[in-house]
């Protein structure tokens, strides 16, 4: 990690950076389809069209492809939302998982899933996730918006996280299904194991919509780095900018968490690694973080398949093991700079 | 299998280590004459045997799981009885003269109750048909219902022999995988394996290196091309990710595998209801399409 040098910018032309990230993401996406517990499987054109007839085709189409797509878009949503929140709150530690947005999204999804609502009306699952995420972002903005000290943001996040985690656990404990209590692992430490195309169908439209909305905030976030007054004088509507970041984050993160559980730290690590490479411009950081988030999540999701022999590691465990030390280092650096 | 998982996380009496004040007087084993009249069972599988063997008015309490028809074969018999959650505080005031518990579940509670001098019978989960015989016999003896227990064992064996006699001679043993929740499957050395073999099925998990309870990634399950998939029947109104995973679209996509949904209540606990599971599986094996070449 190049923490000590993150204040400087790297001399990478932005198009080259994006092209490199696209390439990396494509390679990891392909690897995610090729490598798995059933060994190396190379897809061919015959496998990808028509009804799957062989076990290999079923594994590729029904297990690995949805998994790779979800890793890409869930990671992309988390990376981009992290970059957008950091830009809006002008706070380097804002991250969907840390500030409780993901946790509240999980609570919303849990409420719709275990009540049986999602079984009757499948769209209830992502809608529940998005409602939870939306609630948390609004709450967060009220508690720690507009240049609040970093500590306020983190404390607000701790409170929102504690509440949503407790309520999620409570809902699972109260479920009449005896397995539900075990599933708190999935919701608090996400996974993409054995997800299906159904989950892609549920989440992808909302994630795309949310990320599309976040993509429109680039110019506004760039202007916001100069302060709200300057941004306003540059013709940026602050209210509209806030609304787009909040709604975009709610849609993208809410729908993502509803099918993957909480995968933490992606939105923290990725923007921080990429910020120097985009010259600290929040606008450019958005697409770069989306690609980087997809790449990091794809890589982590490949790693969890082979980390153990038994049941797969939770994806959120791995991202936390990468992200938590990173977070600590950032806290130390922030403290040093504050002195 | 379900019962073991569930009960091992059920609240136990661990926090009751300091003896409650005013606890009922201990009832030494030696003074219990004749049949126990205040029977308490704290485990789903001992519940089943108690409900089967003892008269209703002698049952003081059974575990709350016994009332759930999805996992409890005798849920109808359970209706109206007192339910416990395996906590010492609930059990002590009942002044039981016999307590039945699982060896691996509610252990802290069992320890406390034993310290109070209660007579406790712990039962291992059945890992085969021999264990079913033993468990029925042990509980029958403890309840003072040994002749009834022998009758139940006799009927159970006769039913299994019937299934064997009726099954089509010379049919190929379908290559079968049992899908347990959380990606688990059951290989040799388990009750479910015994049920499969009694039904004339070949347990493919054994070929994949699983013994007892083992993890089988979904990808490897699909790659193994089973003829039959046995899964616990689910109820949609109590959703869980675990049950959703048992119905992953990848199973349906592989059209040539037949799927049998078996109520969990028939194979969760080792009891005479296992014969019903055997009969249903054997029937499914007999009616499946023949003549497919086996790799």
Interface residues (C-beta under 8 A of the other chain):
Chain A: X36 X37 X38 X39 X51 X52 X55 X56 X58 X59 X61 X62 X63 X64 X113 X114 X116 X118 X119 X175 X176 X177 X178 X179 X180 X181 X182 X183 X186 X194 X196 X197 X198 X310 X311 X312
Chain B: X2 X5 X6 X9 X65 X71 X181 X182 X183 X215 X217 X218 X219 X220 X222 X223 X224 X225 X236 X237 X238 X239 X240 X241 X242 X243 X245 X248 X249 X250 X253 X254
